[in-house]
Amino acid sequence: MIAVILSPRIRKTADKLPPDVREKAGKVIAAVAAAFGDPHKHSGLGLRKLARRSYEARVHLQWRVVFIHDGKSLIAYDVMNHDEVATWLRGQRK
């Protein structure tokens, strides 16, 4: 199991999400922590690599949790919709 650190940004976002989405996001974060690094375990999580150190996990059709891997732990960075993830990712590549 890898340690997951919640960023201040995801805490702010979580306060604004509907309770059901917030609950699902929490479950996804816990599941990713338990399965990270074992592709056979995380195949059903919708976890995919975005860039060199960033990943996303699907909360449901619209929402994604974005993670940043710092080498020894995962930082749960934010909960975003698909378009926000794409915009954030473009900004990271500059």
RABELZI-V743970 format. One record per residue. N is the residue number from 1. NEAR is the number of other C-alpha atoms within 10 Angstrom. Layout:
n	near
N	NEAR
N	NEAR
//
This chain:
n	near
1	13
2	14
3	14
4	20
5	15
6	15
7	13
8	12
9	12
10	17
11	14
12	12
13	14
14	18
15	10
16	9
17	13
18	9
19	11
20	9
21	16
22	17
23	13
24	15
25	22
26	15
27	13
28	21
29	22
30	15
31	16
32	25
33	19
34	16
35	17
36	17
37	12
38	11
39	10
40	9
41	13
42	18
43	11
44	10
45	16
46	14
47	22
48	14
49	13
50	15
51	12
52	8
53	12
54	19
55	19
56	26
57	23
58	22
59	24
60	14
61	8
62	11
63	20
64	23
65	23
66	26
67	27
68	21
69	15
70	10
71	7
72	9
73	16
74	23
75	19
76	24
77	23
78	22
79	27
80	20
81	17
82	15
83	11
84	13
85	19
86	13
87	10
88	13
89	14
90	10
91	9
92	10
93	7
94	5
//
